[in-house]
């Protein structure tokens, strides 16, 4: 008779998988907030005539920044530096992608309420993931 199969080991870095899902949720929430802001402010997120793929590319690049912010913040002692760095990274990535297209677009995006909202929203994922994994680490250690 064969020996029983041992249970699969937990991933040593579950924040990498969870961070992917949280970053995608952040992207969806950012799109939703852009829609609400567009209606409330009666303006488009990008006023200049650019390809519709600009917004998609900028938000996807920002999504990568949010993911990396989560992955690097979870093992940290406190989440504050990681959260602020993530928010600043989102802001700078959007400005950088706008700079590739046009300098005037960069200036427009620098003061855009949509970019500011995305940056502020980017503060939450690293803090939330840090708190979640810190809580599960503490509860696992107390057993």
C-alpha positions in Angstrom: 0.0 0.0 0.0 1.3 3.4 -0.8 1.8 6.3 1.6 -0.8 9.0 1.8 -0.1 12.0 -0.3 1.0 14.9 1.9 -1.1 18.1 1.7 0.2 20.7 -0.8 2.5 23.3 0.8 1.3 26.8 0.9 3.0 29.3 -1.4 5.8 31.1 0.4 4.6 34.4 -1.1 0.7 34.4 -1.2 0.8 38.2 -1.5 1.9 37.8 -5.1 -1.3 36.0 -6.1 -3.5 38.1 -3.9 -1.7 41.3 -5.2 -2.7 40.4 -8.7 -6.3 40.2 -7.8 -6.3 43.3 -5.7 -4.5 45.3 -8.5 -7.1 44.2 -11.0 -9.9 45.3 -8.6 -8.0 48.6 -8.2 -8.1 49.0 -12.0 -11.8 48.3 -12.1 -12.5 50.8 -9.3 -10.4 53.4 -11.0 -12.4 53.0 -14.2 -15.6 53.2 -12.2 -14.5 56.4 -10.4 -13.4 57.9 -13.7 -16.9 57.3 -15.0 -18.5 58.9 -11.9 -16.1 61.9 -12.0 -16.7 62.3 -15.8 -20.5 62.6 -15.1 -20.1 64.8 -12.1 -17.6 67.2 -13.6 -19.1 67.0 -17.1 -15.7 66.4 -18.7 -13.7 63.6 -20.3 -10.7 62.1 -18.5 -8.5 63.1 -21.4 -9.6 66.3 -23.1 -7.0 66.2 -25.9 -7.4 64.3 -29.1 -5.4 61.1 -28.4 -5.9 57.5 -29.2 -8.5 55.8 -26.9 -5.7 53.3 -26.1 -3.8 56.0 -24.2 -6.1 55.7 -21.2 -6.0 52.0 -21.3 -2.2 51.8 -21.6 -1.8 54.4 -18.8 -4.1 52.5 -16.4 -2.5 49.1 -17.2 1.0 50.6 -16.5 -0.4 52.0 -13.2 -1.9 48.6 -12.4 1.6 47.2 -12.6 2.8 49.9 -10.2 0.0 49.0 -7.8 0.9 45.3 -8.0 4.5 46.0 -7.3 3.5 48.3 -4.5 1.6 45.5 -2.9 4.3 42.9 -3.3 7.0 45.2 -1.8 4.8 46.6 1.0 3.4 43.3 2.5 6.7 42.1 4.0 7.6 45.6 5.3 7.3 46.5 8.9 4.8 49.3 8.2 2.8 50.0 5.1 3.1 53.8 4.9 6.2 54.2 2.8 5.0 51.5 0.4 1.5 53.1 0.1 2.9 56.6 -0.6 5.4 55.3 -3.0 2.7 53.4 -4.8 0.5 56.5 -5.1 3.4 58.6 -6.3 4.3 55.8 -8.8 0.8 55.7 -10.2 0.9 59.5 -10.7 4.3 59.5 -12.3 3.5 56.5 -14.6 0.4 58.3 -15.9 2.4 61.5 -16.5 5.2 59.5 -18.1 2.9 57.8 -20.5 1.3 61.2 -21.3 4.8 62.6 -21.9 5.4 59.9 -24.5 2.3 61.1 -26.4 2.6 64.9 -26.0 3.9 67.5 -23.6 0.6 69.4 -23.5 -1.1 66.1 -22.5 1.4 65.8 -19.7 0.5 69.2 -18.4 -3.2 68.4 -18.7 -2.8 65.1 -16.8 -0.7 66.6 -14.1 -3.7 68.6 -12.8 -6.4 66.2 -13.9 -8.8 65.2 -11.1 -8.9 61.7 -12.7 -5.2 61.1 -12.2 -5.3 62.5 -8.7 -8.2 60.2 -7.9 -6.4 57.2 -9.2 -3.3 58.2 -7.2 -5.3 58.6 -4.0 -7.1 55.3 -4.7 -3.7 53.6 -5.1 -2.9 54.3 -1.4 -5.4 51.7 -0.3 -4.3 48.4 -1.8 -0.8 48.2 -0.2 -2.2 49.2 3.2 -5.1 46.7 2.9 -2.9 43.8 1.8 -0.3 44.6 4.4 -3.0 44.6 7.1 -4.6 41.4 5.8 -1.4 39.4 5.6 -0.1 40.8 8.9 -3.4 39.6 10.5 -3.2 36.2 9.0 0.5 35.9 10.0 -0.4 36.8 13.6 -3.4 34.4 13.7 -1.3 31.6 12.2 1.5 32.2 14.7 -0.8 32.1 17.7 -2.2 28.6 17.0 
